[in-house]
């Protein structure tokens, strides 16, 4: 996944996770990094799709931030 350009690099995911750890000595296994990277990839692919569906349901001419704001709470609950 790392070389394909379609996912998140493990180093980036590790840095993002460690920004929120209270203990600097907390370690994350490679499997956890890979799983988290895959979840981020899926989430970033799903958000625009749901946004378009919302715009279509509203018969909107353009897809805007408003549609993302409407679908984001449910999308976050799904993850």
N, C-alpha and C positions, 0 to 999 in steps of 0.2 A: 504494500500500500504506500509506503513512503516514497518510492521512486516514481509512482504513477502521476503525481501532481494532483490527484483528486482527493487526497486526505490531508489530515493535519499531521505535521511532524511530531514524533514522540517528544522531542526536546521542547517544542512549544507547549504541548499539553502538560508536560512535567512542570514547566515554569508557571503556567496558569494555575495548576493545582497547588503548587508550593506557595503561591501568593496568598492563599487562603488558609494555610496551615498555621496553627498557633505555635507548634513545636517545630523548630528548625531541623530537628533530627528525624522527623517523619520521613519514611521512605515509601516509594511506590514501586510495585513490581512491574516488570515489562508487560505482563498480561493486562494489568489494570490500565496502563498507558495505552495499550492497543485498543482495549474495549472503550475507553473514554474517547479516544480519537475517532473511533467508528461511530459512537453516539453523536459526537459533534458533527461529523460528516453527514449523517442522516438528518440531523436537526436542521442543518443549513441547507439541505436539499428540500426538505419538507416545508419550511417556512414560506418560500416563494410560491410553491404550489397551492398551499392553503390560502395565501394572499390573493392569488388569481381566482380561486374558487369563490372567495368572498366578494371580489369585485364583480364576478359574473352574476352572483346571486343578487347583487344590488343594481345590476344593469349599468354599471359604471363604464364610462368611455375609457378612462385611464385607471391603472392600478397605482394607488398611492399609499402613503404612510398610514392613512386612516384604516385601510383594510388590514395591514399588519397589526395595528393596535387592537383591532377587533378579534383577530384569530390567535394572537400571541398567548393570552391566558390559557385557552384550551390546549394549544400546542405544548405549552410548558407542563400542563397537567398530564398530557399523554406521555411525556418523557419522565 
